């Protein structure tokens, strides 16, 4: 697997298509803002390339690198390539290269897809946190969403509270002061 920075990738159109097809409008920002964030923030967006499969793009991942944790904002494998082990391999690489705990947001387990996603992350070493969490809206024309947070290690919570994690996400990712 190779992680290409989107700003240097020939697969920008692929990345935008996967992003829009994989996430409902309320769970994503306008794609044009991605490049702005890369320049101004601790934000990275990668196109994931399968080096074993003729160097074809297979998915996307966006990450925030905060002082005490990393946050995966968006992670998706192209729809027709799902359930082939790519997601698992990608997360293994991210976990190996990220010494900090990793936070993700997931939907509540009220659909089969949400349950599958939560179980996938649990198999990859994430723990579901009990704290109530609202993902703020990305813009005035989008809705806030009740979500859940997952983290790769609970030991970390002794050093930084869930409320501090939520505050960091809201302030930096969603720009709520």
C-alpha positions as CSV (number, residue, x, y, z in Angstrom):
1,X,0.0,0.0,0.0
2,X,1.1,3.5,-0.8
3,X,-0.3,6.7,0.7
4,X,-0.2,9.5,-1.8
5,X,-0.8,13.1,-0.7
6,X,-3.8,14.3,-2.6
7,X,-2.1,17.5,-3.6
8,X,0.5,15.4,-5.4
9,X,-1.7,12.7,-6.7
10,X,-2.9,12.1,-10.2
11,X,-6.1,10.5,-8.7
12,X,-7.7,13.7,-7.3
13,X,-10.9,13.0,-9.2
14,X,-11.0,9.4,-7.9
15,X,-10.6,10.8,-4.3
16,X,-13.4,13.3,-4.7
17,X,-15.7,10.7,-6.1
18,X,-15.0,8.2,-3.3
19,X,-15.4,10.9,-0.7
20,X,-18.8,12.0,-2.0
21,X,-20.1,8.5,-2.6
22,X,-19.0,7.2,0.7
23,X,-20.2,9.9,3.1
24,X,-23.7,11.5,3.4
25,X,-23.6,15.2,2.8
26,X,-24.0,16.0,6.6
27,X,-20.9,13.9,7.3
28,X,-18.5,15.7,5.0
29,X,-17.3,19.2,4.1
30,X,-17.2,20.6,0.6
31,X,-14.4,18.8,-1.1
32,X,-12.9,22.1,-2.3
33,X,-12.0,22.9,1.3
34,X,-9.7,19.9,1.6
35,X,-6.8,21.7,-0.1
36,X,-7.3,24.8,2.1
37,X,-7.1,22.6,5.3
38,X,-3.9,20.9,4.1
39,X,-2.2,24.2,3.8
40,X,-3.4,25.7,7.1
41,X,-4.0,22.9,9.5
42,X,-2.4,19.7,10.9
43,X,-4.5,17.9,8.3
44,X,-3.5,15.3,5.7
45,X,-5.6,13.7,3.0
46,X,-4.3,10.6,1.2
47,X,-5.3,8.6,-1.9
48,X,-4.4,5.0,-1.1
49,X,-2.8,3.1,-3.9
50,X,-2.6,-0.7,-4.2
51,X,1.0,-1.3,-5.3
52,X,0.3,-5.0,-5.8
53,X,-2.7,-4.3,-8.0
54,X,-1.1,-2.3,-10.9
55,X,-0.8,0.9,-8.8
56,X,-4.6,1.5,-8.9
57,X,-6.2,3.7,-6.3
58,X,-8.4,1.9,-3.9
59,X,-9.5,4.4,-1.2
60,X,-9.0,7.6,0.7
61,X,-8.1,8.6,4.3
62,X,-7.9,12.0,6.0
63,X,-6.1,12.5,9.2
64,X,-5.6,15.2,11.8
65,X,-2.4,15.1,13.9
66,X,-3.0,16.6,17.3
67,X,-0.6,16.8,20.2
68,X,-1.9,13.8,22.1
69,X,-3.9,11.9,19.6
70,X,-4.5,11.4,15.9
71,X,-8.0,11.7,14.4
72,X,-9.2,9.8,11.3
73,X,-11.9,12.1,9.9
74,X,-12.7,10.2,6.7
75,X,-11.7,6.7,5.7
76,X,-13.2,4.8,2.8
77,X,-12.4,2.1,0.3
78,X,-14.0,2.3,-3.1
79,X,-17.3,0.5,-2.9
80,X,-16.6,-2.4,-5.3
81,X,-13.3,-3.1,-3.5
82,X,-14.8,-3.4,0.0
83,X,-14.6,-6.7,2.0
84,X,-11.4,-7.7,0.3
85,X,-9.1,-6.9,3.3
86,X,-7.9,-3.5,2.1
87,X,-9.5,-1.6,5.0
88,X,-7.8,-3.9,7.5
89,X,-4.4,-3.5,5.9
90,X,-4.7,0.3,5.7
91,X,-5.6,0.6,9.4
92,X,-2.7,-1.7,10.3
93,X,-0.4,0.7,8.5
94,X,-1.9,3.8,10.1
95,X,-1.7,2.2,13.5
96,X,1.9,1.1,13.0
97,X,3.0,4.6,11.8
98,X,1.0,6.5,14.5
99,X,2.4,6.1,18.0
100,X,-0.5,8.1,19.5
101,X,-4.0,6.9,20.2
102,X,-6.3,7.2,17.2
103,X,-9.8,8.5,17.5
104,X,-12.6,7.9,15.0
105,X,-16.3,8.8,14.8
106,X,-18.9,6.2,14.0
107,X,-22.6,6.1,13.6
108,X,-24.8,4.6,16.3
109,X,-25.5,0.9,15.9
110,X,-29.0,1.3,14.5
111,X,-28.3,-0.1,11.1
112,X,-26.6,-3.2,9.8
113,X,-23.9,-1.1,8.1
114,X,-23.2,0.8,11.3
115,X,-22.9,-2.4,13.3
116,X,-20.5,-3.9,10.7
117,X,-18.4,-0.8,10.8
118,X,-18.2,-0.7,14.6
119,X,-17.4,-4.4,14.8
120,X,-14.7,-3.9,12.1
121,X,-13.0,-1.2,14.2
122,X,-13.3,-3.3,17.4
123,X,-11.5,-6.1,15.6
124,X,-8.8,-3.6,14.7
125,X,-8.3,-2.7,18.3
126,X,-10.6,0.3,18.8
127,X,-12.8,0.7,21.9
128,X,-16.2,2.3,21.8
129,X,-16.5,5.2,24.2
130,X,-19.6,5.8,26.3
131,X,-19.5,9.6,26.2
132,X,-22.4,11.3,24.4
133,X,-21.0,12.9,21.2
134,X,-22.4,15.2,18.6
135,X,-20.6,15.8,15.4
136,X,-21.1,19.5,14.7
137,X,-22.3,20.5,11.2
138,X,-19.7,21.2,8.6
139,X,-21.5,24.3,7.4
140,X,-24.8,26.2,8.0
141,X,-26.6,24.2,5.4
142,X,-25.7,20.8,7.0
143,X,-26.9,19.1,10.1
144,X,-25.1,18.1,13.3
145,X,-25.2,14.3,13.9
146,X,-25.3,12.2,17.0
147,X,-22.3,9.9,16.7
148,X,-20.0,7.8,18.9
149,X,-16.3,8.0,19.4
150,X,-13.9,5.1,19.3
151,X,-10.2,5.1,20.4
152,X,-7.3,2.7,19.9
153,X,-6.4,2.6,23.6
154,X,-8.1,3.3,26.9
155,X,-4.8,3.9,28.8
156,X,-4.7,7.3,27.1
157,X,-7.9,8.4,28.8
158,X,-6.1,8.6,32.1
159,X,-3.9,11.4,30.6
160,X,-6.6,13.3,28.7
161,X,-10.3,13.2,29.3
162,X,-12.9,12.5,26.7
163,X,-14.2,16.0,27.2
164,X,-10.8,17.4,26.2
165,X,-10.7,15.1,23.1
166,X,-14.2,16.4,22.1
167,X,-13.2,20.0,22.7
168,X,-10.1,19.5,20.5
169,X,-12.2,18.0,17.7
170,X,-14.8,20.7,17.9
171,X,-12.4,23.5,18.0
172,X,-9.9,22.4,15.3
173,X,-11.9,20.1,13.0
174,X,-15.3,21.8,13.1
175,X,-14.1,25.3,14.1
176,X,-16.4,25.7,17.1
177,X,-14.9,27.9,19.7
